[in-house]
Amino acid sequence: MAIVSRGGAGKPGTRGTDGAAGGAGSAGSNASCPGSPGTNGGRGGNGGNGTAGGPGGPGGPGGDVYAQLACVTGNCDAVAQLVRNIVRSEGGHGGAGGDGGRGGAGGAGGSGGSGTSCYDSVTKRSTYLSGGMSGSSGSNGSPGARGANGANGAPGKVDLRVSQAP
């Protein structure tokens, strides 16, 4: 059994902002006759990093407790000690830190330029000019860190007064 005066819990921290998505890569140039093959697409942009979550709020202070114990028979030290063990004041728990924001997605790579066939009317020969490859995707951004937990509240004062009844 316990009689507790406890402060309120702190508010949780706010969630961090998500990172921005990376931009798409540029498209490659198409092949052109007589001798220019298609070029590769550009790399996609990296995603932005998420921001850190906000800190949790502090817990509220415990309330002060005043108790009066009147003894009607002789020595009541044992009863007073029991009351001291049962009655207490505690600060509230600090709020949880907010989650970090998610990292932004990397941008898609640009498409490669297309290939083409060329015909030389003098030599009567056809040649094929290759197309470019698609660009690689950008890297995803990193998530933000979790915010710090709030501090616990301070305990209140417990004052027990013992008196002898007449």
C-alpha positions as MATLAB code, in Angstrom:
seq = 'MAIVSRGGAGKPGTRGTDGAAGGAGSAGSNASCPGSPGTNGGRGGNGGNGTAGGPGGPGGPGGDVYAQLACVTGNCDAVAQLVRNIVRSEGGHGGAGGDGGRGGAGGAGGSGGSGTSCYDSVTKRSTYLSGGMSGSSGSNGSPGARGANGANGAPGKVDLRVSQAP';
ca = [
       0.000    0.000    0.000;
       1.187    3.502   -0.755;
      -0.138    7.025   -0.629;
       1.616    8.970   -3.372;
       1.470   12.550   -4.564;
       2.879   12.367   -8.091;
       3.493   15.149  -10.585;
       2.071   14.971  -14.080;
       3.979   13.298  -16.898;
       5.823   15.486  -19.388;
       4.491   15.909  -22.906;
       6.096   13.851  -25.689;
       8.446   15.584  -28.116;
       7.409   16.492  -31.633;
       8.304   14.328  -34.622;
      11.149   15.535  -36.847;
      10.582   16.749  -40.386;
      11.011   14.265  -43.233;
      13.817   14.839  -45.726;
      12.988   16.031  -49.227;
      12.991   13.557  -52.114;
      15.930   13.740  -54.516;
      15.372   15.088  -58.017;
      15.301   12.828  -61.052;
      18.426   12.532  -63.192;
      18.550   14.169  -66.601;
      17.775   12.112  -69.702;
      20.634   11.129  -72.011;
      20.871   12.402  -75.588;
      19.634   10.181  -78.402;
      22.081    8.754  -80.922;
      22.445   10.673  -84.176;
      23.909    9.809  -87.537;
      26.520    9.621  -88.811;
      28.534    8.662  -85.704;
      27.217    9.858  -82.314;
      25.934    7.075  -80.016;
      23.321    7.813  -77.355;
      24.586    9.103  -73.996;
      23.858    7.782  -70.523;
      21.186    9.287  -68.325;
      22.249   11.390  -65.340;
      22.331   10.140  -61.759;
      19.313   10.927  -59.595;
      19.744   13.395  -56.745;
      20.202   12.218  -53.174;
      17.277   12.409  -50.769;
      17.494   14.921  -47.937;
      18.115   13.858  -44.358;
      15.296   13.865  -41.795;
      15.607   16.251  -38.859;
      15.889   15.201  -35.228;
      12.780   14.770  -33.101;
      12.019   17.347  -30.434;
      12.853   16.771  -26.782;
      10.214   15.491  -24.389;
       8.785   17.909  -21.852;
       9.812   17.813  -18.202;
       7.733   15.910  -15.687;
       5.763   17.928  -13.171;
       6.914   18.292   -9.581;
       5.449   16.082   -6.878;
       3.136   17.788   -4.422;
       4.078   18.567   -0.835;
       2.462   16.223    1.690;
       1.707   17.206    5.285;
       0.465   14.508    7.670;
      -0.431   14.707   11.354;
      -0.265   11.527   13.440;
      -1.798   11.731   16.913;
      -0.811    8.899   19.248;
      -3.341    7.934   21.873;
      -1.193    5.310   23.579;
       2.435    5.612   24.646;
       5.160    5.200   22.037;
       4.034    5.261   18.415;
       7.467    5.136   16.705;
       6.558    1.951   14.795;
       3.347    3.502   13.454;
       5.193    6.698   12.515;
       7.815    4.671   10.605;
       5.067    2.774    8.786;
       3.444    6.062    7.724;
       6.851    7.381    6.537;
       7.256    4.250    4.367;
       3.763    4.512    2.877;
       3.421    8.252    2.225;
       5.684    9.759   -0.438;
       5.883   12.426   -3.117;
       7.300   11.711   -6.581;
       8.014   13.885   -9.581;
       6.275   12.997  -12.835;
       8.117   11.113  -15.556;
       9.661   13.189  -18.333;
       8.026   12.974  -21.744;
       9.442   10.693  -24.418;
      11.567   12.292  -27.119;
       9.963   12.675  -30.530;
      10.780   10.321  -33.405;
      13.247   11.557  -36.002;
      11.979   12.443  -39.462;
      12.330    9.888  -42.254;
      15.054   10.331  -44.842;
      13.900   11.431  -48.280;
      13.889    8.937  -51.143;
      16.701    9.173  -53.688;
      15.722   10.450  -57.115;
      15.363    8.086  -60.064;
      18.175    7.963  -62.596;
      17.550    9.598  -65.953;
      16.742    7.430  -68.955;
      19.515    6.715  -71.438;
      19.347    8.157  -74.914;
      17.980    5.791  -77.560;
      20.095    4.156  -80.268;
      19.516    4.480  -83.975;
      20.379    2.847  -87.310;
      22.246    4.835  -89.935;
      22.368    4.064  -93.674;
      25.231    5.270  -95.834;
      23.890    5.704  -99.377;
      27.408    5.794 -100.868;
      28.650    2.520  -99.340;
      25.189    1.017  -99.155;
      25.882   -0.111  -95.582;
      23.802    0.195  -92.412;
      25.366    0.762  -89.010;
      23.752    0.780  -85.603;
      24.649    3.406  -83.027;
      23.986    2.184  -79.494;
      21.801    3.939  -76.971;
      22.907    5.119  -73.536;
      22.251    3.392  -70.212;
      19.866    4.684  -67.573;
      21.483    6.685  -64.798;
      21.726    5.282  -61.279;
      19.258    6.321  -58.590;
      20.292    8.743  -55.880;
      20.873    7.568  -52.312;
      18.098    7.761  -49.741;
      18.553   10.346  -47.011;
      19.297    9.314  -43.431;
      16.553    9.387  -40.785;
      16.778   11.995  -38.053;
      17.776   11.088  -34.505;
      15.187   10.519  -31.791;
      14.768   13.484  -29.457;
      15.988   13.346  -25.866;
      13.593   12.303  -23.121;
      12.438   15.050  -20.792;
      13.761   15.272  -17.252;
      11.753   13.732  -14.431;
      10.061   16.171  -12.087;
      11.421   16.845   -8.618;
       9.795   15.136   -5.632;
       7.806   17.219   -3.204;
       8.379   17.526    0.523;
       6.841   15.022    2.960;
       6.295   16.403    6.462;
       4.999   14.002    9.144;
       4.237   15.471   12.554;
       3.721   13.150   15.463;
       1.966   14.329   18.603;
       0.707   12.698   21.773;
      -3.009   12.925   22.343;
      -3.921   14.221   25.808;
];
